[in-house]
């Protein structure tokens, strides 16, 4: 399971270090793509296994919807791997899409990793107040045993 948050810098060539806590779960090659939920400007990284699971879910959609999602996703999806220093090269088209500057926040989301521009990360999370998260946790507690 991928979890934890880390702040890193992107070098001039577009490379960023991926924390060792994530590397084992990702394997030698993995997928990077544009985030596809709402108006979020970040990138997602999936292990090959998780990517295949994701694609299978897309295939359950009606063909008009699955085609639209596939066109968006597949046009901006790349197979990547680590260099010898544990870095990945983020393709320019993805850096532009996610509006990545020189500082990024990398967060494990269970089955995938998100890469955010640090300022956009702060904006995204400003709505996640203690009160909001507490109310969500209360809903979970009502429906599940912790």
VENCOR-V966177 format. One record per helix or strand of 2 or more residues. SS is the DSSP state (a for helix, b for strand). FROM is the first residue (numbers start at 1). LEN is the number of residues. If there is no record, write none. Layout:
BEGIN
<<SS | FROM | LEN> <SS | FROM | LEN>>
END
This chain:
BEGIN
<<b | 2 | 9> <b | 15 | 3> <a | 20 | 7> <b | 29 | 6> <b | 42 | 6> <a | 48 | 12> <a | 63 | 13> <b | 78 | 4> <b | 87 | 3> <a | 92 | 6> <b | 103 | 8> <b | 113 | 5> <a | 118 | 8> <a | 130 | 14>>
END
